[in-house]
Amino acid sequence: MKILIYASQPGHSTTRLMDEIKKANKRQPEKEISGEVVYVYDLYSYCSENTKGFDRVYKRGVNKSEKLIARDYQAVIPRLAGTGFDFGLVNLRHLNRNLNIFSTATDTGLKFCSNKFLTCQMLSEHGLRVPKQILAHRPTDYKELIDMVGGLPCVAKLQRGSQGAGVFILNDVLAASTALRAMEQAQVDVVLTRFIDTGTPANDLRIITIGAETAEPKIFAYKRFAVDSEFRANYSISGKGTKVTITDEEKEMALKASVLLGGGIFGVDIIRDSRDGNKPYIIEVNGCPG
């Protein structure tokens, strides 16, 4: 089995995946698993004039590009974010749909997950509970928007961002005015979300779903904690997490969200409202979970 790890850039996740492939080979040498890391701009997608299907993907070479042989690969693991994300999605679609190589995430699912409001918009459309939120571009009346999501404190988010970046809390009028005016000047879209008290320290659930679209999906979860007075319960920030038992409702929410986003592997983030019987809300879905 050969796995293509298609990544935006070198990093911990690609190194870790290659390490796990080596460990798997030691456990089961008869499987003969190998991995190959290819970076986002090193692939060229080619559409053939032939109506019987001769589309291809080429891999950048030192002197000449090399045709990638689809049958040599059993799976693609995309690790796309930031630089070259949109370009990478086009190539991933070509690998997955035109060359029929199985992928752990689809271009459509990753595109939805890259936009926080778009994700919640789809989930809300299909009856999944998300926090009250509003999307605006350079609004003229911030107080009106803040009131719509339940007043202060509230949470402001950029539409794109990962590992807690671009998410901050607005505790008072001065903080809200300063932050939102700055975002207005920068001409960025802002998402305002109702603040939900998850307890002390702040925490959330990271639920990993694998094959939610199949008859026998796998699901794993852990609880992440914020550090000190921080409200973002993100493992990349705090490094703190513990095993957790999730409810049937939370399991159903995570699996349904994953199916709606096209299936594969997802990290579904859920928070529990400590002031309302721990009612769960999906806050975002990650297409390339850590």
Summary of the structure (lengths in Angstrom):
residues: 290
radius of gyration: 20.9
end to end distance: 23.1
largest distance: 64.2
contacts: 877
relative contact order: 0.12
helix: 32%
strand: 29%
